[in-house]
Amino acid sequence: MSEQTKSWCVYHAIHVRTPHQHIPKLVITGVPANAEVTKDMLERAGYLFEEFNIPWANHGLTPVDKDCPSDLIARLRAGDGEWLAYGELVKLANAPLEF
């Protein structure tokens, strides 16, 4: 990852016991430093994150940086979760609707 790009992560937060767990669900790589990933963009691309049929319940969206929980970083280093390039996310989010 260069200084010109960063990664973002959607994670599932499990907080019923301690220590809390942060499980990566989707990692978006190659995000331009001046861009951000939004929930709207992810939903338009077809990604739905929910728990108990409640959208975004116990899920977070964050840039991957020094402020991320250490267990999330460890799981990202291990390659957990689905990985997607930012360019592909943009294509999916902007794709014409076909049913």
N, C-alpha and C positions, 0 to 999 in steps of 0.2 A: 504494500500500500504506500503510495507516494504522498508527499505533502499536499499534492493537488487533489487527492481523493481521500475519502474516508469510508467507513462501513457503518451501517445501521443494523439494529437487531430488534426483532419482535421476540419477546420472551414471555413465558408463562410463569407467574409468581405463585409459588406454593408457600403459604404462610400459616398452615395449621399446626406446624411444629417448628421448633427452632433447632438448628439454625434454619432460616428461611432458604428456599431453593429458587433459583432462577434458571429455567430450562429454555434454551434457545429453540425457537420454532422456525424462524426465517431470518437469514442473514443476507443483507443487501450489500454487495461489494462495489467498489468503484464509484461511489457517490461523489460528484464534484464537491469540493470544499465549500463552495458558495450555495449549494443546494441542500434541501432536506427531504426526507421521506415522510409522507403524511399518511394518516389512517385512510383518508379519502382516496389517495393514490393506490394504496394497497387494495382497498375494496373494489375500485374500478378495474383493477387487474385481476380480480376474482379471488382474492385472499380474504377469508373470513376467519377471524379469531374470536372465539367465544367460549363461555363455560355456562352450563345450565341454561342454554339458549339466550344468554345475555351477551350482546356484542361487547367485546373488549373486556369482559369481566376477568379480573385477575391476569390481564395481559398488559404489557407495557411496550412502548416503542421508544428506542433511545439510540443516539449515536454511540458507537463503541469508542470509549475514551477512558481516561484514568479514573473517572468517577463511577464507572460500572462496578457492580458487585464482583468480588473476586471469584466466586463460584461460577458466575456467568463467563468471565474471562477464561477460566480453566476449561469450561465446556466448549467455548469457541475455539480455543487452541487445540482441543481434541477433535474438532471438526463436526461437533454435534449440530443438529438442525438441518433444515434445507438451506441451500446457498443459491443466490440468484444475483446476476450482474444487474447493476442499475439500468443500463441500456435496455435490457430485456424487460425489466419492470415498466419502464416508460413505454415501450412498445405495447405491452399487454394493457396498460392503463389507457392508452390512446387508441386501441384497436376498435374498429367499427363493430357495432353490435350485430351479431348473427345468431339467430335462434333456429 
